[in-house]
Amino acid sequence: MPSKTGLRTGKSDSSPLEGLPGFRAQQVESSLRKLGRREWWLWVSAFFVTALSVTALALTAFPSF
């Protein structure tokens, strides 16, 4: 029976088309590894942009450089 808000209540059944739980676990693990790599590149690029910004600020603040 649907709730008054139109959302499902209770635990939903998984579809037989989703595959075996072990296969789904491998997919989730692979997705987490990809996310970890993306996060690493995000931190590296943020550090690089910050270093360039500090360098530009230092060069404009001290024209003798």
Phi and psi restraints in degrees (range 20) as a CNS / XPLOR table:
assign (resid 1 and name C) (resid 2 and name N)
       (resid 2 and name CA) (resid 2 and name C) 1.0 -71.3 20.0 2
assign (resid 2 and name N) (resid 2 and name CA)
       (resid 2 and name C) (resid 3 and name N) 1.0 153.7 20.0 2
assign (resid 2 and name C) (resid 3 and name N)
       (resid 3 and name CA) (resid 3 and name C) 1.0 -79.4 20.0 2
assign (resid 3 and name N) (resid 3 and name CA)
       (resid 3 and name C) (resid 4 and name N) 1.0 173.9 20.0 2
assign (resid 3 and name C) (resid 4 and name N)
       (resid 4 and name CA) (resid 4 and name C) 1.0 -66.7 20.0 2
assign (resid 4 and name N) (resid 4 and name CA)
       (resid 4 and name C) (resid 5 and name N) 1.0 -25.6 20.0 2
assign (resid 4 and name C) (resid 5 and name N)
       (resid 5 and name CA) (resid 5 and name C) 1.0 -84.9 20.0 2
assign (resid 5 and name N) (resid 5 and name CA)
       (resid 5 and name C) (resid 6 and name N) 1.0 -7.4 20.0 2
assign (resid 5 and name C) (resid 6 and name N)
       (resid 6 and name CA) (resid 6 and name C) 1.0 90.0 20.0 2
assign (resid 6 and name N) (resid 6 and name CA)
       (resid 6 and name C) (resid 7 and name N) 1.0 0.1 20.0 2
assign (resid 6 and name C) (resid 7 and name N)
       (resid 7 and name CA) (resid 7 and name C) 1.0 -91.5 20.0 2
assign (resid 7 and name N) (resid 7 and name CA)
       (resid 7 and name C) (resid 8 and name N) 1.0 152.8 20.0 2
assign (resid 7 and name C) (resid 8 and name N)
       (resid 8 and name CA) (resid 8 and name C) 1.0 -72.6 20.0 2
assign (resid 8 and name N) (resid 8 and name CA)
       (resid 8 and name C) (resid 9 and name N) 1.0 147.0 20.0 2
assign (resid 8 and name C) (resid 9 and name N)
       (resid 9 and name CA) (resid 9 and name C) 1.0 -115.6 20.0 2
assign (resid 9 and name N) (resid 9 and name CA)
       (resid 9 and name C) (resid 10 and name N) 1.0 149.3 20.0 2
assign (resid 9 and name C) (resid 10 and name N)
       (resid 10 and name CA) (resid 10 and name C) 1.0 87.6 20.0 2
assign (resid 10 and name N) (resid 10 and name CA)
       (resid 10 and name C) (resid 11 and name N) 1.0 -177.4 20.0 2
assign (resid 10 and name C) (resid 11 and name N)
       (resid 11 and name CA) (resid 11 and name C) 1.0 -84.4 20.0 2
assign (resid 11 and name N) (resid 11 and name CA)
       (resid 11 and name C) (resid 12 and name N) 1.0 130.9 20.0 2
assign (resid 11 and name C) (resid 12 and name N)
       (resid 12 and name CA) (resid 12 and name C) 1.0 -83.9 20.0 2
assign (resid 12 and name N) (resid 12 and name CA)
       (resid 12 and name C) (resid 13 and name N) 1.0 147.5 20.0 2
assign (resid 12 and name C) (resid 13 and name N)
       (resid 13 and name CA) (resid 13 and name C) 1.0 -82.7 20.0 2
assign (resid 13 and name N) (resid 13 and name CA)
       (resid 13 and name C) (resid 14 and name N) 1.0 144.5 20.0 2
assign (resid 13 and name C) (resid 14 and name N)
       (resid 14 and name CA) (resid 14 and name C) 1.0 -81.6 20.0 2
assign (resid 14 and name N) (resid 14 and name CA)
       (resid 14 and name C) (resid 15 and name N) 1.0 148.6 20.0 2
assign (resid 14 and name C) (resid 15 and name N)
       (resid 15 and name CA) (resid 15 and name C) 1.0 -78.0 20.0 2
assign (resid 15 and name N) (resid 15 and name CA)
       (resid 15 and name C) (resid 16 and name N) 1.0 144.0 20.0 2
assign (resid 15 and name C) (resid 16 and name N)
       (resid 16 and name CA) (resid 16 and name C) 1.0 -67.5 20.0 2
assign (resid 16 and name N) (resid 16 and name CA)
       (resid 16 and name C) (resid 17 and name N) 1.0 -15.1 20.0 2
assign (resid 16 and name C) (resid 17 and name N)
       (resid 17 and name CA) (resid 17 and name C) 1.0 -79.6 20.0 2
assign (resid 17 and name N) (resid 17 and name CA)
       (resid 17 and name C) (resid 18 and name N) 1.0 -11.9 20.0 2
assign (resid 17 and name C) (resid 18 and name N)
       (resid 18 and name CA) (resid 18 and name C) 1.0 -72.4 20.0 2
assign (resid 18 and name N) (resid 18 and name CA)
       (resid 18 and name C) (resid 19 and name N) 1.0 -22.8 20.0 2
assign (resid 18 and name C) (resid 19 and name N)
       (resid 19 and name CA) (resid 19 and name C) 1.0 99.7 20.0 2
assign (resid 19 and name N) (resid 19 and name CA)
       (resid 19 and name C) (resid 20 and name N) 1.0 -176.8 20.0 2
assign (resid 19 and name C) (resid 20 and name N)
       (resid 20 and name CA) (resid 20 and name C) 1.0 -74.4 20.0 2
assign (resid 20 and name N) (resid 20 and name CA)
       (resid 20 and name C) (resid 21 and name N) 1.0 152.1 20.0 2
assign (resid 20 and name C) (resid 21 and name N)
       (resid 21 and name CA) (resid 21 and name C) 1.0 -58.7 20.0 2
assign (resid 21 and name N) (resid 21 and name CA)
       (resid 21 and name C) (resid 22 and name N) 1.0 -35.8 20.0 2
assign (resid 21 and name C) (resid 22 and name N)
       (resid 22 and name CA) (resid 22 and name C) 1.0 -63.5 20.0 2
assign (resid 22 and name N) (resid 22 and name CA)
       (resid 22 and name C) (resid 23 and name N) 1.0 -39.2 20.0 2
assign (resid 22 and name C) (resid 23 and name N)
       (resid 23 and name CA) (resid 23 and name C) 1.0 -67.3 20.0 2
assign (resid 23 and name N) (resid 23 and name CA)
       (resid 23 and name C) (resid 24 and name N) 1.0 -41.9 20.0 2
assign (resid 23 and name C) (resid 24 and name N)
       (resid 24 and name CA) (resid 24 and name C) 1.0 -64.1 20.0 2
assign (resid 24 and name N) (resid 24 and name CA)
       (resid 24 and name C) (resid 25 and name N) 1.0 -36.6 20.0 2
assign (resid 24 and name C) (resid 25 and name N)
       (resid 25 and name CA) (resid 25 and name C) 1.0 -64.3 20.0 2
assign (resid 25 and name N) (resid 25 and name CA)
       (resid 25 and name C) (resid 26 and name N) 1.0 -39.0 20.0 2
assign (resid 25 and name C) (resid 26 and name N)
       (resid 26 and name CA) (resid 26 and name C) 1.0 -65.1 20.0 2
assign (resid 26 and name N) (resid 26 and name CA)
       (resid 26 and name C) (resid 27 and name N) 1.0 -38.7 20.0 2
assign (resid 26 and name C) (resid 27 and name N)
       (resid 27 and name CA) (resid 27 and name C) 1.0 -64.2 20.0 2
assign (resid 27 and name N) (resid 27 and name CA)
       (resid 27 and name C) (resid 28 and name N) 1.0 -42.1 20.0 2
assign (resid 27 and name C) (resid 28 and name N)
       (resid 28 and name CA) (resid 28 and name C) 1.0 -66.1 20.0 2
assign (resid 28 and name N) (resid 28 and name CA)
       (resid 28 and name C) (resid 29 and name N) 1.0 -41.4 20.0 2
assign (resid 28 and name C) (resid 29 and name N)
       (resid 29 and name CA) (resid 29 and name C) 1.0 -63.5 20.0 2
assign (resid 29 and name N) (resid 29 and name CA)
       (resid 29 and name C) (resid 30 and name N) 1.0 -40.8 20.0 2
assign (resid 29 and name C) (resid 30 and name N)
       (resid 30 and name CA) (resid 30 and name C) 1.0 -64.1 20.0 2
assign (resid 30 and name N) (resid 30 and name CA)
       (resid 30 and name C) (resid 31 and name N) 1.0 -41.5 20.0 2
assign (resid 30 and name C) (resid 31 and name N)
       (resid 31 and name CA) (resid 31 and name C) 1.0 -63.8 20.0 2
assign (resid 31 and name N) (resid 31 and name CA)
       (resid 31 and name C) (resid 32 and name N) 1.0 -38.7 20.0 2
assign (resid 31 and name C) (resid 32 and name N)
       (resid 32 and name CA) (resid 32 and name C) 1.0 -66.9 20.0 2
assign (resid 32 and name N) (resid 32 and name CA)
       (resid 32 and name C) (resid 33 and name N) 1.0 -36.6 20.0 2
assign (resid 32 and name C) (resid 33 and name N)
       (resid 33 and name CA) (resid 33 and name C) 1.0 -64.8 20.0 2
assign (resid 33 and name N) (resid 33 and name CA)
       (resid 33 and name C) (resid 34 and name N) 1.0 -42.4 20.0 2
assign (resid 33 and name C) (resid 34 and name N)
       (resid 34 and name CA) (resid 34 and name C) 1.0 -62.3 20.0 2
assign (resid 34 and name N) (resid 34 and name CA)
       (resid 34 and name C) (resid 35 and name N) 1.0 -41.3 20.0 2
assign (resid 34 and name C) (resid 35 and name N)
       (resid 35 and name CA) (resid 35 and name C) 1.0 -63.8 20.0 2
assign (resid 35 and name N) (resid 35 and name CA)
       (resid 35 and name C) (resid 36 and name N) 1.0 -39.9 20.0 2
assign (resid 35 and name C) (resid 36 and name N)
       (resid 36 and name CA) (resid 36 and name C) 1.0 -62.1 20.0 2
assign (resid 36 and name N) (resid 36 and name CA)
       (resid 36 and name C) (resid 37 and name N) 1.0 -41.2 20.0 2
assign (resid 36 and name C) (resid 37 and name N)
       (resid 37 and name CA) (resid 37 and name C) 1.0 -65.7 20.0 2
assign (resid 37 and name N) (resid 37 and name CA)
       (resid 37 and name C) (resid 38 and name N) 1.0 -40.9 20.0 2
assign (resid 37 and name C) (resid 38 and name N)
       (resid 38 and name CA) (resid 38 and name C) 1.0 -64.4 20.0 2
assign (resid 38 and name N) (resid 38 and name CA)
       (resid 38 and name C) (resid 39 and name N) 1.0 -39.0 20.0 2
assign (resid 38 and name C) (resid 39 and name N)
       (resid 39 and name CA) (resid 39 and name C) 1.0 -65.9 20.0 2
assign (resid 39 and name N) (resid 39 and name CA)
       (resid 39 and name C) (resid 40 and name N) 1.0 -39.1 20.0 2
assign (resid 39 and name C) (resid 40 and name N)
       (resid 40 and name CA) (resid 40 and name C) 1.0 -61.7 20.0 2
assign (resid 40 and name N) (resid 40 and name CA)
       (resid 40 and name C) (resid 41 and name N) 1.0 -46.8 20.0 2
assign (resid 40 and name C) (resid 41 and name N)
       (resid 41 and name CA) (resid 41 and name C) 1.0 -65.0 20.0 2
assign (resid 41 and name N) (resid 41 and name CA)
       (resid 41 and name C) (resid 42 and name N) 1.0 -31.7 20.0 2
assign (resid 41 and name C) (resid 42 and name N)
       (resid 42 and name CA) (resid 42 and name C) 1.0 -64.5 20.0 2
assign (resid 42 and name N) (resid 42 and name CA)
       (resid 42 and name C) (resid 43 and name N) 1.0 -45.1 20.0 2
assign (resid 42 and name C) (resid 43 and name N)
       (resid 43 and name CA) (resid 43 and name C) 1.0 -64.8 20.0 2
assign (resid 43 and name N) (resid 43 and name CA)
       (resid 43 and name C) (resid 44 and name N) 1.0 -41.4 20.0 2
assign (resid 43 and name C) (resid 44 and name N)
       (resid 44 and name CA) (resid 44 and name C) 1.0 -64.4 20.0 2
assign (resid 44 and name N) (resid 44 and name CA)
       (resid 44 and name C) (resid 45 and name N) 1.0 -45.1 20.0 2
assign (resid 44 and name C) (resid 45 and name N)
       (resid 45 and name CA) (resid 45 and name C) 1.0 -67.5 20.0 2
assign (resid 45 and name N) (resid 45 and name CA)
       (resid 45 and name C) (resid 46 and name N) 1.0 -36.0 20.0 2
assign (resid 45 and name C) (resid 46 and name N)
       (resid 46 and name CA) (resid 46 and name C) 1.0 -64.3 20.0 2
assign (resid 46 and name N) (resid 46 and name CA)
       (resid 46 and name C) (resid 47 and name N) 1.0 -40.9 20.0 2
assign (resid 46 and name C) (resid 47 and name N)
       (resid 47 and name CA) (resid 47 and name C) 1.0 -64.3 20.0 2
assign (resid 47 and name N) (resid 47 and name CA)
       (resid 47 and name C) (resid 48 and name N) 1.0 -42.2 20.0 2
assign (resid 47 and name C) (resid 48 and name N)
       (resid 48 and name CA) (resid 48 and name C) 1.0 -63.1 20.0 2
assign (resid 48 and name N) (resid 48 and name CA)
       (resid 48 and name C) (resid 49 and name N) 1.0 -44.9 20.0 2
assign (resid 48 and name C) (resid 49 and name N)
       (resid 49 and name CA) (resid 49 and name C) 1.0 -65.0 20.0 2
assign (resid 49 and name N) (resid 49 and name CA)
       (resid 49 and name C) (resid 50 and name N) 1.0 -40.2 20.0 2
assign (resid 49 and name C) (resid 50 and name N)
       (resid 50 and name CA) (resid 50 and name C) 1.0 -64.0 20.0 2
assign (resid 50 and name N) (resid 50 and name CA)
       (resid 50 and name C) (resid 51 and name N) 1.0 -42.7 20.0 2
assign (resid 50 and name C) (resid 51 and name N)
       (resid 51 and name CA) (resid 51 and name C) 1.0 -63.5 20.0 2
assign (resid 51 and name N) (resid 51 and name CA)
       (resid 51 and name C) (resid 52 and name N) 1.0 -41.2 20.0 2
assign (resid 51 and name C) (resid 52 and name N)
       (resid 52 and name CA) (resid 52 and name C) 1.0 -64.8 20.0 2
assign (resid 52 and name N) (resid 52 and name CA)
       (resid 52 and name C) (resid 53 and name N) 1.0 -39.1 20.0 2
assign (resid 52 and name C) (resid 53 and name N)
       (resid 53 and name CA) (resid 53 and name C) 1.0 -65.4 20.0 2
assign (resid 53 and name N) (resid 53 and name CA)
       (resid 53 and name C) (resid 54 and name N) 1.0 -42.2 20.0 2
assign (resid 53 and name C) (resid 54 and name N)
       (resid 54 and name CA) (resid 54 and name C) 1.0 -65.0 20.0 2
assign (resid 54 and name N) (resid 54 and name CA)
       (resid 54 and name C) (resid 55 and name N) 1.0 -39.6 20.0 2
assign (resid 54 and name C) (resid 55 and name N)
       (resid 55 and name CA) (resid 55 and name C) 1.0 -63.7 20.0 2
assign (resid 55 and name N) (resid 55 and name CA)
       (resid 55 and name C) (resid 56 and name N) 1.0 -44.8 20.0 2
assign (resid 55 and name C) (resid 56 and name N)
       (resid 56 and name CA) (resid 56 and name C) 1.0 -63.7 20.0 2
assign (resid 56 and name N) (resid 56 and name CA)
       (resid 56 and name C) (resid 57 and name N) 1.0 -40.8 20.0 2
assign (resid 56 and name C) (resid 57 and name N)
       (resid 57 and name CA) (resid 57 and name C) 1.0 -64.2 20.0 2
assign (resid 57 and name N) (resid 57 and name CA)
       (resid 57 and name C) (resid 58 and name N) 1.0 -42.4 20.0 2
assign (resid 57 and name C) (resid 58 and name N)
       (resid 58 and name CA) (resid 58 and name C) 1.0 -65.3 20.0 2
assign (resid 58 and name N) (resid 58 and name CA)
       (resid 58 and name C) (resid 59 and name N) 1.0 -40.1 20.0 2
assign (resid 58 and name C) (resid 59 and name N)
       (resid 59 and name CA) (resid 59 and name C) 1.0 -67.4 20.0 2
assign (resid 59 and name N) (resid 59 and name CA)
       (resid 59 and name C) (resid 60 and name N) 1.0 -34.0 20.0 2
assign (resid 59 and name C) (resid 60 and name N)
       (resid 60 and name CA) (resid 60 and name C) 1.0 -81.2 20.0 2
assign (resid 60 and name N) (resid 60 and name CA)
       (resid 60 and name C) (resid 61 and name N) 1.0 -27.8 20.0 2
assign (resid 60 and name C) (resid 61 and name N)
       (resid 61 and name CA) (resid 61 and name C) 1.0 -77.6 20.0 2
assign (resid 61 and name N) (resid 61 and name CA)
       (resid 61 and name C) (resid 62 and name N) 1.0 -32.3 20.0 2
assign (resid 61 and name C) (resid 62 and name N)
       (resid 62 and name CA) (resid 62 and name C) 1.0 -121.7 20.0 2
assign (resid 62 and name N) (resid 62 and name CA)
       (resid 62 and name C) (resid 63 and name N) 1.0 89.1 20.0 2
assign (resid 62 and name C) (resid 63 and name N)
       (resid 63 and name CA) (resid 63 and name C) 1.0 -65.1 20.0 2
assign (resid 63 and name N) (resid 63 and name CA)
       (resid 63 and name C) (resid 64 and name N) 1.0 -14.4 20.0 2
assign (resid 63 and name C) (resid 64 and name N)
       (resid 64 and name CA) (resid 64 and name C) 1.0 -69.5 20.0 2
assign (resid 64 and name N) (resid 64 and name CA)
       (resid 64 and name C) (resid 65 and name N) 1.0 -18.3 20.0 2
